Amino acid sequence: MTVPHTVAAAATPEHQAEVAARVKAVEALMIEKGLMSTEAVDRVAEIYENEVGPQLGAKVVAKAWTDPEFKARLLENATVACAELGIGGLQGEEMVAVEDTDDVHHVIVCTLCSCYPWPVLGLPPNWYKQPAYRARIVREPRKVLREEFGYAVPDTTEVRVWDSSSELRYWVLPQRPAGTEDWSAEQLEALVTRDSMVGVGAPKAA
Amino acid sequence: MNGIHDLGGRDGLGAVAPPPPGVEPVWKAEWEKHAHAMFPLAFRAGHFGLDEFRFAMEQMEPVEYLTSAYYEHWLHAVEHYGVRAGALDPAEIEKRFQYYLENPDAPLPDHQDPALVEFIEAVIPAGASAARDTGKVAKFAVGDRVTVVADAPRGHTRKASYVRGKTGVIELAHGEMIYPDAAGNGQGEAPEHVYTVLFTNEELWGAEAAEPNGSVTFDVWEPYIVPAASQESAA
């Protein structure tokens, strides 16, 4: 696999050592000013490693697939519907769930920085933040989905890309996989991938 | 500003190259978790608002912007505003940087404060909404055809280059939110109505270059747009 040339320089051990030292320098000064602490850093890390991640979005999607009234509320106001499940917060203060159908497939991006719905998907993967995805997904989404993610969208399905330029945080309600009619919400959760909620992949097959 | 961050539609940036599913750690290096945590904690200290934070990243040296990891952008912004707030001294940063470069395993100062952990535990589930309600009446509604004004302001803006001068249809209306062209430039919140505008691929890229059967939505604040007809008659 090729490494995107725009990030190759950041990957050298020398550069990594310099960045690590610089982060440590700033952190040390902030700690001395009482603005930061290693316990606070550890708590942030723990939250995004173990508590807030795409498993929460998967829970919301599986509920929407099995509860039509919840799905209607989710599409009406995703922030309010997610709050019913205790899901919400930083970088998801105003969420909008967009529903995939046979007619339209949705994809999210932030071309200007890296806005991403943290409360349901956790922190964004590196490729989402890097220049190539941000530049190309609005210009040639079918090609990017097909060639980079192995995800071919039928020509008859519109591809709609949501550029998260304001504080609205969009994410995708993917289509329920075929052959899951009698599955429970708990079983369905395991089929919902992060990529399917970004729009760069399908849920796992049944 | 017409910055390097404004990437939508640029060609030649290479492969996206996502790794196989399941092999992406939350942090790809230990320093990333520290750089991430600086954002909410420096925000707590009052060093910047979210729009200002973005503006600092946009002013990075362009080659560095394109070639560095995203959390380096955050570090840049934290340093920029920490210095502005008088909390960080550039000479002291350089001194400590040299020290930790030569002593990478030297420990950080041990100074804990339960209030900082409490802040993290409060802000992550609560968030900090940019929605405001000043009672201002919306000038546009869902279904209106609008054109993005083609100005290129020098300060912070979210009016990306690739939508300037383009015409689309309002798909969603969201009420008033903090206006980045004010807040990002240190001019207060000045809330404006926000709309999601739907553009066809043909409108954005021309019939020849556009992928068929596709569209892009872009969120605009009210001052970014004018009624489509008035723009056409003016042109």
Interface residues (C-beta under 8 A of the other chain):
Chain A: M1 T2 V3 P4 H5 T6 V7 A8 A9 A10 Q16 A17 E18 V19 A20 A21 R22 V23 K24 A25 V26 E27 A28 L29 M30 I31 E32 K33 G34 L35 M36 S37 T38 E39 A40 V41 R43 V44 A45 I47 Y48 E49 V52 G53 G88 G89 L90 Q91 G92 E93 E94 V96 T111 L112 C113 S114 P119 G122 L123 P125 N126 W127 K129 Q130 P131 A132 Y133 R134 A135 R136 V138 R139 E140 P141 R142 K143 V144 E148 F149 D155 T156 T157 E158 V159 R160 V161 W162 D163 S164 S165 S166 E167 L168 T193 D195 V200 G201
Chain B: H5 D6 L7 G8 G9 R10 D11 L13 G14 A15 V16 A17 P18 P19 P21 E24 V26 W27 K28 A29 E30 W31 K33 H34 A35 H36 A37 M38 P40 L41 A42 R44 A45 L50 R54 M57 L66 T67 S68 A69 Y70 E72 L75 V78 E79 G82 A87 L88 D89 E92 I93 E94 K95 R96 F97 Q98 Y99 Y100 L101 P104 L108 P109 D110 H111 Q112 D113 L116 V117 F119 I120 E121 V123 I124 P125 A126 G127 A128 S129 A130 A131 R158 A160 Y162 L172 H174 M177 I178 V194 T196 L198 L204 W205 A209 E211 P212 N213 G214 S215 V216 T217 F218 D219 V220 W221
